[in-house]
Amino acid sequence: MTMVKRVAAFGAVALAVASLQPVSAAQAADTRIVGGTPAAQSEFPFMVHLSMGCGGALYKKDIVLTAAHCMPGSGSNNRITVTAGVSDLNSSSAIKVKSKKVKVAPGYDGFGKDWALIKLAKPIDKPTLKIATTNRYNRGMFTIAGWGDTREGAGTGTTKMRKATVPFVADRVCKRHYGNRLISKEEICAGWMRGSVDACQGDSGGPMFRKDDKGKWIQVGIVSWGDGCARAGAPGIYTEVSTFADDIARAAASL
């Protein structure tokens, strides 16, 4: 059973992000939304693409929230190019900004705590995505979006953002497949048990979001890992944002 993080391989850098659990570089595979549809140009203006083959969302206009497994570690970092403002990465209107600093979740060791922040060299004038601070939104239907693979093992990614809708999956149901690999207090499952729709390689770090009580988008999860992509009985696993909301806020304030 292939178990990989959902990050795409770019150039000589292969990031383990195919199914959403840490694996070796040799096992790494690319990912994009499987079973999705094209996203409109300005449908999700908070979405960003990272040059190493991950996704993310604007937490602040100068800070991106993404997955820890996409990052090499904390510290000064000006090697990441963040692309924003477009659904088509080849668009002439794409906004490109370099990173300045990275903060990986304290204690991250490849399992759980899969979040990180990127401080940008300059702000991006696009809407930010509010994050959930309680688990009250850990239910219902979620939207996922990204530039990852459209089928497991494709390894190519896409230049045009795709989106899909997936339902919440209770821990007790998710554990029928993942057992103790699921860290219930730090992760949330979502996906159709029949398979066919899921995040995949290249979608790592992107947000899983839904509408809040006021009809505004709110981020509930971060694309993290899973067994394969869109396999029957194997939902996607996402970092549970509300668990780390206070930690994320403190980390952002320190950047």
C-alpha positions in Angstrom: 0.0 0.0 0.0 1.6 3.2 -1.2 1.6 5.8 1.6 3.0 9.2 0.5 2.8 12.9 1.3 0.9 14.9 -1.4 3.7 17.0 -2.9 4.8 17.0 -6.5 8.3 16.3 -7.8 10.0 19.3 -9.4 13.4 19.1 -11.0 15.9 17.4 -8.7 13.7 17.9 -5.7 11.2 15.1 -5.1 8.9 15.9 -2.2 7.0 13.0 -0.7 3.4 14.0 -1.2 1.5 11.4 -3.2 -0.8 9.9 -0.6 -0.3 12.0 2.4 1.9 10.2 4.9 5.7 10.6 5.0 7.7 8.3 2.7 11.1 8.2 1.1 12.0 10.3 -2.0 12.1 7.1 -4.0 8.4 6.5 -3.1 7.4 10.1 -3.7 4.8 10.8 -6.4 3.0 13.8 -7.8 -0.6 14.9 -6.9 -3.4 17.1 -8.2 -7.1 17.0 -7.6 -8.6 13.7 -8.8 -12.2 13.7 -10.1 -12.4 17.5 -10.0 -13.4 20.3 -12.4 -11.6 23.5 -13.6 -11.7 26.4 -11.1 -12.7 29.8 -12.5 -10.1 32.5 -12.7 -10.9 34.4 -9.5 -12.9 31.7 -7.7 -10.4 31.1 -4.9 -8.2 34.3 -4.8 -6.5 33.2 -1.6 -5.0 30.1 -3.2 -1.2 30.1 -4.0 1.1 27.8 -5.8 4.6 27.1 -4.4 7.6 26.5 -6.7 8.6 23.1 -5.1 5.2 21.6 -6.2 2.9 22.4 -3.3 -0.1 24.6 -2.7 -1.0 27.0 0.1 -3.4 29.8 1.1 -2.8 33.4 2.2 -3.1 33.5 6.0 -2.0 37.1 5.9 -1.2 39.2 2.9 2.5 38.5 3.5 2.2 35.0 5.1 1.2 31.7 3.4 -0.1 28.7 5.4 1.0 25.4 3.9 2.2 21.9 4.9 5.3 21.2 6.9 6.3 18.3 4.7 6.6 20.8 1.8 9.4 22.7 3.6 13.1 21.9 4.2 12.9 23.3 7.7 12.6 26.6 9.6 14.8 29.7 9.0 15.6 32.3 6.4 14.6 31.1 2.9 14.4 33.1 -0.3 14.3 30.1 -2.7 10.6 29.6 -2.8 8.6 31.4 -5.6 4.9 31.9 -4.6 2.5 32.4 -7.5 -0.8 34.0 -6.7 -3.8 35.7 -8.3 -4.5 33.2 -11.1 -6.0 29.8 -11.7 -3.7 29.3 -14.8 -0.1 29.4 -13.7 0.9 30.5 -17.2 -1.3 33.6 -17.1 0.5 36.8 -17.8 -1.3 38.3 -14.8 0.2 35.9 -12.3 1.7 37.5 -9.3 5.1 36.1 -8.3 6.7 36.8 -4.9 9.8 35.3 -3.3 9.8 33.8 0.2 11.8 35.5 3.0 11.5 33.1 5.9 9.9 29.8 6.8 8.5 28.5 10.1 7.7 24.8 10.4 5.4 23.6 13.2 7.4 23.1 16.4 8.0 19.4 17.0 7.1 18.3 13.5 8.8 15.0 12.8 7.0 13.7 9.7 3.8 12.6 11.5 1.1 15.0 12.5 1.6 18.7 13.1 1.8 19.1 9.4 1.7 22.9 9.0 4.1 25.6 8.2 4.2 29.3 7.4 6.1 31.2 4.7 6.9 34.9 5.2 6.9 36.7 1.9 9.3 39.3 0.7 6.4 41.6 0.1 2.6 41.4 0.6 0.3 40.0 -2.0 -2.8 42.2 -2.5 -5.3 39.4 -2.6 -8.0 38.2 -0.1 -6.8 36.0 2.8 -8.4 32.8 4.0 -9.7 32.8 7.6 -8.8 29.6 9.6 -11.1 27.7 11.9 -10.4 28.2 15.6 -12.8 25.6 16.9 -13.9 22.2 15.6 -17.5 23.3 14.9 -16.8 23.3 11.2 -15.4 19.7 11.2 -18.5 18.4 9.4 -20.4 18.6 6.2 -18.9 19.2 2.8 -15.5 20.6 2.0 -13.9 22.1 -1.1 -10.4 21.2 -2.1 -8.4 22.9 -4.9 -4.9 22.8 -6.4 -2.6 22.1 -9.3 -1.8 18.5 -8.5 -2.1 15.3 -10.4 -5.5 14.3 -11.8 -4.8 10.6 -11.3 -2.5 8.6 -8.9 1.0 8.2 -10.1 0.7 10.7 -13.0 3.6 12.7 -11.7 2.9 15.7 -14.0 0.7 18.1 -12.2 -1.2 20.7 -14.1 -0.9 24.4 -14.7 -4.6 25.0 -14.4 -6.3 24.9 -10.9 -8.9 22.2 -10.4 -11.4 21.9 -7.6 -13.6 19.2 -6.0 -16.0 18.6 -3.2 -15.5 16.0 -0.5 -17.5 15.0 2.6 -16.3 14.8 6.2 -15.4 11.3 7.3 -15.6 10.5 11.0 -12.5 9.2 12.8 -14.1 5.9 13.6 -14.8 5.3 9.9 -11.5 6.6 8.7 -9.7 4.3 11.1 -11.2 1.3 9.5 -8.6 1.8 6.8 -5.8 3.8 8.5 -6.0 2.4 12.1 -3.5 4.0 14.4 -1.8 5.8 11.6 -4.5 8.4 11.9 -3.6 11.0 14.6 -7.2 11.9 15.7 -6.3 15.0 17.7 -4.3 16.5 14.9 -5.8 15.2 11.6 -9.2 15.2 10.0 -10.4 12.8 7.2 -12.5 13.7 4.2 -13.4 11.9 1.0 -16.0 9.7 -0.8 -15.7 6.1 0.5 -16.4 4.9 -3.1 -13.2 6.7 -4.1 -12.9 8.7 -7.4 -12.5 12.2 -5.8 -9.4 13.2 -3.8 -6.4 15.4 -3.5 -3.2 14.0 -5.0 0.5 14.7 -5.5 1.1 18.4 -6.0 -1.9 19.4 -3.8 0.0 19.2 -0.6 -0.2 22.2 1.6 -3.4 23.5 -0.1 -6.5 24.3 2.0 -9.5 22.2 2.6 -12.3 24.8 3.2 -16.1 25.3 3.5 -18.5 28.2 4.2 -18.9 29.4 7.8 -22.1 30.5 9.4 -21.9 33.9 7.6 -21.3 32.3 4.2 -17.6 33.1 4.1 -14.9 30.7 3.3 -13.1 29.2 6.3 -10.1 26.8 6.2 -10.7 23.6 8.2 -7.8 21.5 6.9 -4.4 21.4 5.1 -3.8 18.7 2.4 -1.4 16.3 4.1 -1.4 12.6 3.2 -3.2 9.4 2.3 -2.9 6.0 0.8 -2.8 6.6 -3.0 -5.2 9.0 -4.5 -9.0 8.6 -4.7 -8.9 4.9 -3.7 -12.1 3.3 -2.5 -12.2 3.1 1.3 -9.1 5.4 1.8 -10.2 9.0 2.5 -7.7 11.8 2.3 -6.1 13.0 5.5 -5.8 16.6 6.3 -4.1 18.6 9.1 -6.9 19.7 11.5 -6.4 23.5 11.4 -8.4 24.3 14.5 -6.1 22.2 16.7 -3.2 24.4 15.8 -5.0 27.8 15.4 -3.3 29.4 18.4 0.1 28.0 17.5 -0.2 29.3 13.9 -1.2 32.7 15.2 1.8 32.9 17.5 4.1 31.7 14.8 2.8 34.2 12.3 3.3 37.0 14.9 6.9 36.0 15.3 7.8 36.1 11.6 
